[in-house]
């Protein structure tokens, strides 16, 4: 088995000169994602979640025709023998009892994604754009995905906006039939949650957890990511890892401490107050307003069926880690020095010894990078200022 770095939730900002994800950077294209992952980030498996957009499909076909990418027998696209691109589509579903949630349908082959695009084109108002409302319950979107040979995962499962636990149900079993729930191998935690929080919900003990970036710009790629143990970097191997089959597995989740997340605690939209009192909080403790966004921690405490986490044996350690872009005093010049010397951000964050870092960027920066590697953001006060709040 080999260890691969994977970020399976990346958005596209623009394709064919037209916007795809409105809130994403325009230089966030399919080709640029591949280049950024290969040349700077060190991400070896990238899931792009806007591939049902016709303009994105056209660009992917052009990249294959030019020879820049090839389709793999095991699923996925290989870019210059450096990175595997997994084709995905994030869509918004609606439940009969109320509530909107986002889910990602992944497919091994371009032909399957094209067929999926054609199928959902009848259900959305503008297929060009990202994360469209498909006017189906999640169960039916799963059925379409499964019929076409794809895999299905709930996205950012706890966020207070459009997620399964945040806005729809207390249990996935309320949303999916037993056979479907058993066929969903994983959930995506989202930026304001970690595995210890999620493991307070017993129905998730059988699921694998993904920590992905949900990147809306090239620099945000790999702000959260996973390590996967695979025989090779293909779609089929990734799915075996999510199911923990034949020794394949997720061996690590990496991300920011959820306390730095935008939606970790209940937030008052009237007086701009982030709650400090014990969760769950339903009204502002400062101004008494009920105009609040319920925090992820507050929601987890509200719906948990245990007051402490019970991680199953298969659950990997969730490693808090600060992305290099938030390391104090590490500007573009110093970062480029590190990348020129050591190759990628993954190498700098995970493998390069302190002494080698010190010889390139000096004592203070080398120390800060080691602290970032360990997730010790409390010793990096500038991180709190740059990541906190909304």
C-alpha positions in Angstrom: 0.0 0.0 0.0 1.0 3.6 -0.6 -0.1 6.8 1.2 -1.7 9.4 -0.9 -2.8 13.0 0.0 -6.4 13.6 -1.1 -8.7 16.6 -1.2 -12.1 15.5 -2.6 -14.1 18.7 -2.6 -12.8 21.4 -4.9 -14.9 23.9 -6.8 -14.5 25.4 -10.3 -14.9 29.2 -10.6 -14.9 29.5 -14.4 -15.1 27.3 -17.5 -15.3 28.4 -21.1 -15.2 32.0 -20.0 -18.4 31.6 -18.1 -18.8 31.5 -14.3 -19.5 28.1 -12.6 -19.2 28.6 -8.9 -20.3 32.3 -8.5 -18.4 32.8 -5.3 -15.2 31.1 -6.5 -12.1 32.6 -8.1 -12.2 32.8 -11.9 -8.7 31.2 -12.2 -10.1 28.1 -10.4 -10.4 26.0 -13.6 -10.1 22.2 -14.0 -6.7 22.5 -15.6 -5.4 25.0 -13.0 -6.6 22.8 -10.1 -4.5 19.9 -11.6 -1.5 22.1 -11.9 -1.8 23.7 -8.5 -2.2 20.3 -6.8 0.7 18.8 -8.7 3.2 21.7 -8.6 2.6 23.4 -5.3 0.2 21.7 -3.0 1.3 18.1 -3.3 -2.2 16.8 -3.4 -2.2 13.5 -5.3 -5.9 12.8 -5.6 -8.3 15.7 -6.2 -12.1 15.6 -6.3 -13.6 18.3 -8.5 -17.3 18.8 -7.7 -18.6 20.8 -10.6 -18.0 18.4 -13.4 -21.7 18.1 -14.5 -21.5 21.6 -15.8 -21.5 21.4 -19.7 -18.7 23.9 -20.0 -16.5 21.9 -17.5 -17.2 18.7 -19.4 -16.1 20.4 -22.6 -12.8 21.5 -21.0 -12.2 18.0 -19.7 -12.7 16.5 -23.2 -10.3 19.0 -24.6 -7.7 18.1 -22.0 -8.1 14.4 -22.9 -7.9 15.2 -26.6 -4.7 17.2 -26.2 -3.1 14.3 -24.2 -2.7 16.4 -21.0 -5.0 13.9 -19.2 -5.8 10.3 -19.7 -8.7 8.2 -18.4 -7.6 5.4 -16.0 -8.9 1.9 -16.2 -9.7 2.0 -12.5 -11.5 5.3 -12.9 -10.4 8.9 -12.7 -8.2 11.1 -14.9 -4.4 11.2 -14.7 -2.7 14.6 -15.3 0.8 14.2 -16.6 1.4 11.1 -14.4 1.3 13.4 -11.3 -2.2 13.6 -10.0 -5.5 11.7 -10.3 -8.6 13.9 -10.8 -11.9 12.4 -9.5 -15.1 13.6 -11.3 -17.8 14.8 -9.0 -21.0 16.9 -8.9 -22.3 18.7 -5.8 -26.1 19.2 -5.9 -28.7 20.6 -3.5 -31.7 18.4 -2.5 -34.9 19.1 -0.7 -36.8 16.9 1.7 -40.6 16.6 1.8 -40.6 17.5 5.5 -38.4 20.5 4.8 -34.7 21.2 4.8 -32.1 21.6 2.1 -28.8 19.7 2.0 -25.8 19.3 -0.3 -24.4 16.0 -1.6 -21.6 15.0 -3.9 -22.1 12.3 -6.6 -18.7 10.9 -7.8 -18.2 8.9 -11.0 -15.2 6.9 -12.3 -15.6 7.7 -16.0 -16.3 10.8 -18.0 -19.0 9.0 -20.0 -20.9 8.4 -16.7 -20.5 12.0 -15.6 -21.8 13.1 -19.0 -24.8 10.8 -18.7 -25.5 12.1 -15.1 -25.2 15.7 -16.5 -27.8 14.9 -19.1 -30.1 13.3 -16.5 -30.0 16.2 -14.0 -30.3 18.8 -16.8 -34.0 18.2 -16.6 -34.1 18.9 -12.9 -32.1 22.1 -12.4 -32.6 25.6 -13.7 -29.1 26.3 -14.9 -26.8 23.3 -15.2 -23.8 25.6 -16.0 -23.7 26.8 -12.4 -22.5 24.9 -9.3 -24.5 23.3 -6.5 -27.9 23.7 -8.2 -31.2 22.8 -6.5 -32.3 19.6 -8.2 -35.8 19.5 -6.6 -35.4 15.9 -5.4 -35.0 14.3 -2.0 -31.5 13.0 -1.3 -32.8 9.4 -1.5 -33.7 9.9 -5.2 -30.5 11.6 -6.0 -28.7 8.6 -4.5 -30.7 6.3 -6.7 -29.8 8.2 -9.9 -26.1 8.2 -8.9 -26.2 4.5 -8.1 -27.9 3.6 -11.3 -25.2 5.3 -13.3 -22.4 3.6 -11.4 -21.4 6.4 -9.2 -20.8 6.9 -5.5 -22.7 9.3 -3.2 -21.6 11.2 -0.1 -23.3 13.9 2.0 -21.3 17.1 1.9 -20.3 19.3 4.9 -22.7 17.3 7.0 -23.0 19.6 10.0 -22.9 23.1 8.7 -25.9 25.3 9.5 -26.6 26.0 5.9 -27.8 23.2 3.6 -26.5 20.0 5.3 -28.0 16.7 6.4 -27.6 17.2 10.1 -27.4 21.0 10.1 -30.8 21.8 8.4 -32.6 18.5 7.7 -32.7 15.6 10.2 -31.4 14.4 13.5 -30.5 11.0 12.0 -29.6 10.0 8.5 -32.0 7.1 8.9 -34.8 9.7 8.7 -33.6 10.6 5.2 -32.4 7.4 3.7 -33.8 3.8 3.6 -31.7 1.2 5.4 -30.3 -0.2 2.2 -29.2 3.2 1.0 -27.8 4.3 4.3 -25.7 1.1 4.3 -24.5 1.9 0.7 -23.2 5.4 1.7 -19.6 4.7 2.9 -18.7 8.1 4.3 -19.7 11.6 5.2 -17.8 14.9 4.8 -17.3 16.6 8.2 -17.0 20.2 7.0 -14.7 22.9 8.3 -16.4 23.5 11.7 -16.5 19.9 12.8 -14.0 17.1 13.6 -14.3 13.3 14.1 -14.6 13.5 17.9 -17.7 15.7 17.5 -19.2 13.4 14.9 -18.5 10.3 16.9 -21.0 11.4 19.5 -23.7 10.2 17.0 -23.8 6.4 17.0 -25.2 5.9 13.5 -21.9 7.4 12.1 -19.6 4.8 13.8 -19.8 2.6 10.7 -19.0 5.5 8.3 -15.6 6.8 7.2 -15.0 10.5 7.6 -13.6 12.9 5.0 -12.0 16.2 5.8 -12.0 18.3 2.6 -11.3 21.9 1.8 -14.4 22.9 -0.1 -11.9 25.3 -1.9 -13.3 28.4 -3.6 -9.8 29.6 -4.6 -6.5 27.9 -5.6 -4.7 28.9 -2.3 -7.5 27.3 -0.3 -6.9 23.8 -1.8 -5.8 21.4 0.9 -6.6 23.7 3.9 -8.2 20.4 5.0 -7.3 17.0 3.4 -7.0 13.3 4.0 -4.4 10.6 3.7 -5.5 7.4 2.0 -3.8 4.0 2.0 -4.2 2.6 -1.6 -2.6 0.2 -4.1 -2.8 3.0 -6.7 -4.5 6.4 -7.2 -7.7 5.5 -8.9 -11.4 6.1 -8.3 -12.0 2.4 -7.5 -9.2 2.4 -4.9 -10.5 5.6 -3.3 -13.9 4.0 -3.0 -12.4 0.8 -1.5 -10.7 3.0 1.1 -13.9 4.7 2.0 -15.4 1.2 2.5 -12.3 0.0 4.3 -12.0 -3.0 1.9 -8.9 -5.2 1.4 -6.7 -3.1 3.6 -7.5 0.2 1.9 -8.5 2.9 4.3 -8.4 6.5 5.3 -5.4 6.7 7.5 -5.6 10.4 8.5 -7.8 13.4 8.6 -6.1 16.8 8.7 -7.8 20.2 9.3 -8.1 23.3 11.4 -9.3 23.0 15.0 -13.1 23.4 14.5 -13.0 26.2 17.1 -11.5 28.3 14.3 -14.3 27.4 11.9 -16.8 30.0 10.7 -19.8 28.2 12.1 -18.5 26.4 15.1 -20.7 28.2 17.7 -24.1 29.9 17.5 -23.8 33.4 16.1 -26.1 36.3 16.5 -26.8 38.1 13.3 -28.3 41.1 15.1 -25.4 42.1 17.4 -22.6 40.1 15.8 -22.0 38.0 19.0 -20.3 34.5 18.9 -21.6 32.5 21.8 -19.4 31.5 24.7 -21.8 29.8 27.1 -22.2 26.0 27.1 -24.1 24.6 24.1 -26.7 24.4 22.8 -27.7 28.0 22.5 -30.9 29.0 20.8 -31.1 32.7 21.5 -28.4 35.3 21.9 -27.1 35.6 25.5 -26.0 39.2 24.9 -29.1 40.8 23.3 -31.7 38.0 23.6 -32.4 38.0 19.8 -33.5 34.7 18.2 -32.0 35.8 14.9 -29.1 33.4 15.3 -27.2 30.9 13.2 -27.0 27.7 15.2 -23.4 26.6 15.5 -22.1 23.2 14.6 -21.1 22.4 18.1 -24.5 23.5 19.4 -26.2 21.3 16.8 -24.1 18.3 17.6 -24.8 18.6 21.4 -28.5 19.0 20.5 -28.7 15.7 18.5 -26.0 13.5 19.9 -27.0 10.3 21.5 -24.0 10.2 23.7 -22.4 13.0 25.8 -18.9 12.0 24.7 -17.3 10.5 21.6 -16.9 6.8 21.1 -14.6 6.5 18.1 -14.7 3.0 16.4 -11.5 1.1 16.0 -11.2 2.0 12.3 -11.4 5.7 13.0 -8.0 7.5 12.2 -6.7 10.3 14.4 -7.9 13.7 13.4 -4.8 15.9 13.2 -5.2 19.6 13.7 -3.0 21.4 11.3 -2.6 25.0 10.2 -2.2 25.6 6.4 1.0 27.3 5.3 -0.9 30.3 4.0 -1.8 31.1 7.6 1.6 30.7 9.2 2.7 34.0 10.7 5.5 35.8 8.8 5.5 33.2 6.0 5.0 35.4 2.9 5.1 34.6 -0.8 8.8 35.0 -1.1 9.6 32.7 1.8 7.0 30.2 0.7 8.5 30.1 -2.8 11.9 29.5 -1.3 10.5 26.5 0.5 8.7 25.1 -2.5 11.8 25.6 -4.8 13.8 23.6 -2.2 11.4 20.9 -1.1 8.8 20.7 -3.8 5.3 21.0 -2.4 3.3 22.2 0.6 2.6 18.7 1.7 6.4 18.0 1.8 7.0 21.2 3.9 4.1 20.5 6.3 4.8 16.8 6.8 8.2 15.6 5.9 11.0 18.3 6.0 12.9 18.3 9.3 13.2 21.5 11.4 16.9 21.9 10.7 16.4 21.8 6.9 13.6 24.3 7.2 15.7 26.6 9.4 18.5 26.6 6.8 16.1 28.0 4.1 13.9 30.4 6.0 15.5 31.0 9.4 14.8 30.0 13.0 11.5 31.8 13.6 9.7 30.7 10.5 11.0 27.1 10.8 9.6 27.1 14.4 6.2 28.4 13.2 6.0 25.8 10.5 6.6 23.0 13.0 3.9 24.5 15.2 1.6 24.6 12.2 2.4 20.9 11.5 1.4 20.0 15.0 -1.7 22.1 14.9 -0.5 24.2 17.8 -2.3 27.3 16.7 -2.4 28.7 20.2 1.3 29.4 19.9 0.6 31.1 16.6 -1.6 34.1 17.6 -1.8 35.6 14.2 -3.6 32.4 13.0 -6.6 33.1 15.3 -6.9 36.6 13.9 -6.8 35.5 10.3 -9.1 32.4 10.6 -11.6 33.4 13.3 -14.9 35.3 13.0 -17.1 35.2 10.0 
